[in-house]
Amino acid sequence: MSGPDACFVLYCRSGYETDLSTECEYHLADKSSYGYTKYEKNSGLIALYTPTPELMPAIDDIVFARQKLRFLQSLTFVDKSDRITPVIDALHHTKKDYYGSVIVEHADNERAKSMAKFCRKFTVPLRSALRNHGILSKKHDDNKKWLHLVFDSFDQCMICESTVGDRSPHSQGINRLKFPTAAPSRSTLKLEEAIALFFDKDSEKAFFNNTKTAVDLGACPGGWTFQLVSRGMKVEAVDNGDIATSLMDTGLVHHFKTDGFVYKPLHGKVNWLVCDMIENPHRVGELIIKWIQEGWANGAIFNLKLPMKNRFATVKDILLTINKRVNPKSNMQIRAKHLYHDRDEITVLIMPK
Ligand SMILES: C[S@@+](CC[C@H](N)C(=O)[O-])C[C@H]1O[C@@H](n2cnc3c(N)ncnc32)[C@H](O)[C@@H]1O
C-alpha cells in the first residue's frame, strides 16, 4: 500500500503556472509515474503532488521553475502577536542543527507583494528563535537543507524545505541584478543572469575572458555585447541597428549590418555564439544547430522567444530537436531556463561537457 502523495511547491513567473505544471507532469509521465497540480492563475506558484518524489526532475532540468521546495505543512496563525511559537512547535521533532538557513518569502505575484516588508522583518527574530531551539545551525550552511516559510497572507504560511544541489540560492528563486549603468540596454541583465546561473565563478573566468571571441546575433544596441566586452572578449556584433558608441570605442567590437541568418564568423570560428534576435524560435533553433554542427562556435547562449500558446510544447519540441541533432554522442550539455530577466522567452546554453 502506498502512503500519501508527496507535495512540492514550485515557483515560476506569474502567468506561467500552466507551463510549469505541464512540464513537471510531462517529466513524471516520461518516467512512467504521474503528478497532479493545483494552482491559481497568476499566483507565480504551483503545488505538485506525486507518489514518486524521487522521480521529480532536479530544478536545473525544469525550464519554467525558479525554485523547487518540498512542502511539509501549512500553518494558520491565530495569534498575530506571536507567529514564532507555532513555527517552532511545528518543527520541534527536527534533528539538531538540521537546517543551514531560513528564508521567509512570498510568491512573486501582485497580491503577495504587500508581504515583502513583513517577510524581511520577520526573518530576523525567527532566525534567532530557530537557532536558540537548535533547529537552525549557528552559521549559514550551504551543505544542509534550508527552511522556507512561504507566506500567502499575514495569517497563513506553508512550511517547506529545499535540498542541497536542487534549489535556487536566491530568495523567491530570483537573482535580482543591479543594472550596470554603462550598459546600453536592460537586455544586458538576461545574459548576466544566464552566465551567473550556468557557470560558477571559476568556470565563468575560464570560459569568458580576454582570450575568447564571440559573435552576437541581434546585438543592438549592445547589452549582450557589453557583457562580453566587460570580460575582455572580442565581439562580432551583427544587427542592422546601431551599436552604442561606448562599445565601439572599446576597440573590441566589429559591427556588421547584416542578416543574422546569413552571417558567418569572420575568421571561420569563435568560442561563443550568443543570439537574442526577435525571430521565430524554431528558426533560431535551426540556426544554432547549424553553427554548432559546422563548428563555427564551440558553445552558444541564446534566447527562444515563446509563442502565446503551448509554450511548453514549443520549448520541448525545440530542445528535443537540438539534443538529437547536436548531441548524438551525449558530449554536450544543454540547459534551458526561464530566467527572471527573461520575459516571454527562455535562455538556452549549449556547450561541450
Ligand atoms: C531584443 S533586441 C536585442 C537586444 C540586445 N541583445 C541587447 O542586449 O541590447 C533584438 C534585436 O534583434 C535584431 N534582429 C532581429 N532579426 C534579426 C536578423 N534576422 N538579423 C540580425 N538582427 C536581427 C533586431 O534588430 C533587434 O535589434
PDBQT file of the ligand as one rigid body, heavy atoms in Angstrom, charges set to zero:
ROOT
HETATM    1  C1  LIG A 401      15.880  42.157 -28.183  1.00  0.00    +0.000 C 
HETATM    2  S1  LIG A 401      16.811  43.050 -29.342  1.00  0.00    +0.000 S 
HETATM    3  C2  LIG A 401      18.433  42.639 -28.880  1.00  0.00    +0.000 C 
HETATM    4  C3  LIG A 401      18.917  43.342 -27.664  1.00  0.00    +0.000 C 
HETATM    5  C4  LIG A 401      20.375  43.109 -27.407  1.00  0.00    +0.000 C 
HETATM    6  N1  LIG A 401      20.645  41.698 -27.077  1.00  0.00    +0.000 N 
HETATM    7  C5  LIG A 401      20.861  43.949 -26.275  1.00  0.00    +0.000 C 
HETATM    8  O1  LIG A 401      21.190  43.382 -25.223  1.00  0.00    +0.000 OA
HETATM    9  O2  LIG A 401      20.938  45.173 -26.415  1.00  0.00    +0.000 OA
HETATM   10  C6  LIG A 401      16.600  42.115 -30.768  1.00  0.00    +0.000 C 
HETATM   11  C7  LIG A 401      17.453  42.575 -31.939  1.00  0.00    +0.000 C 
HETATM   12  O3  LIG A 401      17.405  41.549 -32.904  1.00  0.00    +0.000 OA
HETATM   13  C8  LIG A 401      17.611  42.180 -34.162  1.00  0.00    +0.000 C 
HETATM   14  N2  LIG A 401      17.228  41.246 -35.207  1.00  0.00    +0.000 N 
HETATM   15  C9  LIG A 401      16.027  40.670 -35.426  1.00  0.00    +0.000 A 
HETATM   16  N3  LIG A 401      16.098  39.878 -36.513  1.00  0.00    +0.000 NA
HETATM   17  C10 LIG A 401      17.374  39.941 -36.965  1.00  0.00    +0.000 A 
HETATM   18  C11 LIG A 401      18.074  39.339 -38.032  1.00  0.00    +0.000 A 
HETATM   19  N4  LIG A 401      17.456  38.486 -38.870  1.00  0.00    +0.000 N 
HETATM   20  N5  LIG A 401      19.385  39.634 -38.178  1.00  0.00    +0.000 NA
HETATM   21  C12 LIG A 401      20.011  40.467 -37.357  1.00  0.00    +0.000 A 
HETATM   22  N6  LIG A 401      19.387  41.078 -36.326  1.00  0.00    +0.000 NA
HETATM   23  C13 LIG A 401      18.097  40.806 -36.130  1.00  0.00    +0.000 A 
HETATM   24  C14 LIG A 401      16.771  43.446 -34.070  1.00  0.00    +0.000 C 
HETATM   25  O4  LIG A 401      17.240  44.401 -34.983  1.00  0.00    +0.000 OA
HETATM   26  C15 LIG A 401      16.989  43.856 -32.603  1.00  0.00    +0.000 C 
HETATM   27  O5  LIG A 401      17.990  44.833 -32.500  1.00  0.00    +0.000 OA
ENDROOT
TORSDOF 0
